Amino acid sequence: MEPRNFSSPDATEKSREARLNKLRERRAKAVTSNSDAVLQPINSDSKPRMIRSPEAMRSPEPSIDRFSNRTDSRGEGRDSKIKSLPNRNGREARPEQRPESRSENRPENRPENRTDHNTELRNTELRNTELRTRRKPNNPPRPTPIKSPVKSFGWQLLRLAIAGIGLSVITGTALSFWQNQQTIRAKSMAPEIVTKEETSKTNQDIVPLDLKTEATALLAKIKELAAKEKDLSMQMMMVDLDSGTYVQIGANQPIAAASTIKTPILVAFFQDVDAGKIKLDEPLEMTADVKVGQAGDLQYLPTGTKISALETATKMIVISDNTATNMIIKRLGGAVALNQRFKSWGLNSIVINNQLPDLEGTNTISTQDLATLLSMLDRGKLIEPRSRDRFMDIMRRPVTNTLLPQGLGEDARIIHKTGDIASSVGDAGIVDMPNGKRYAIAVMVKRPDNDQRANELIRQISRATYEYFLNGGKLPNNQNSAPTGADAPNASNSNNSTNSSTNNSSNSASNPSNSPSNSNNGATSTIETITLPLPNANPSASPSPNNSR
């Protein structure tokens, strides 16, 4: 190895030239040795290796640089054109050269290792080339798997099922919300609907009086009886419930109702019983605002006493209890609600303005409305058959029987309710005769302060009407002349008998058997030449004008 001489450029050039010559020789030897090498196929189990011929294995060849061609072809020109840069002193810098001794002493540059190193590099290149050739130049795209139609259809069904469930939930929620709204609306409109249904049913039950033939003979007789008492104002209505024969005198004129207004109140009570709004055994409390006097025995019970609804309604009619009447009015919703119900029946003259006892006569009624109401009940309208039976039973039991019942025969039956205040007196009911005739009659008389002639006039009209239907629509011959002498009605006797019946009526609250109809101790009263038993005359008894019955 030649020592480097750093003193002159010529020595450097010679050293470089010598080195290049050595590299050329090594390259030539490496090419010759490579041509003698035998390539072995690459096995998957072992690493690829190159088998060399025995001649090549005997003499190791020096390794060559892979980039020697680049160095040979371009190195000379590059080295010839490279110029040294000037240093700080302005002189040209010499290229730094490493001593060849160092490169020669490296393990890879040793002659015995150079051949193995080059062989390894060559084998690596061949292995990489073989791997590249084994790979497919263009990998085709991975084919898309074909989906099964059955699976595709199943997925579609699953999606539809999920969508259907979702729609069902949404629809159910919407329907539930709508039903809640409808329920709230129905509850708010329930009273109105019930009122409309009741009004519709009531409109179907309204049956006006079927008036066909006027009973002229009876009409003339009644006018004759009323004309005798010029200071009394009488109005009446009678209608045969089978034939339609009728008599009316001022029937559509309102008049003070007194206790006769309790009849339509009882009808309204049973209407609510039929509708389920009231139970017959329902306890009604007697409060201070409904507790009154004048008639009945509930006024003597302590405030807060509870009585069943049926017993209260019964006392309202049987003993004409005013406290019981006020309790029923309150339970039915008050006077305003009842007045509206009466109008829905087509009865415009029946009006409640004050609670009982209405001594001033502000509550009004008309004989036409009373006869119409009784006619509808006889035809099975307004209330159900069971309630109608109870109504008829209660209306058959009043203890005061001094007016219409006194003009009837022994075999006749009557359901009725009286009314008696100082300014007016009256009675209204349905008479069932033994010959099968049935008629509704209502008579009201406006009078001076508690004048008993009005009571007698009502009895006479009742007797004349009964005789008319009993004789087949004819009046007896002796009816043509007014009774005289001992048969003539006596005003004082009439007053005394009425006063006695008034006292007995007030006592009958505790003893119903003590009614005027059961008292017969010889006193009589003549009504159109027919002698009728009357209660005992009691001169010491004074009238009680303030009683409302």
Disulfide bonds with the S-S distance in Angstrom:
none
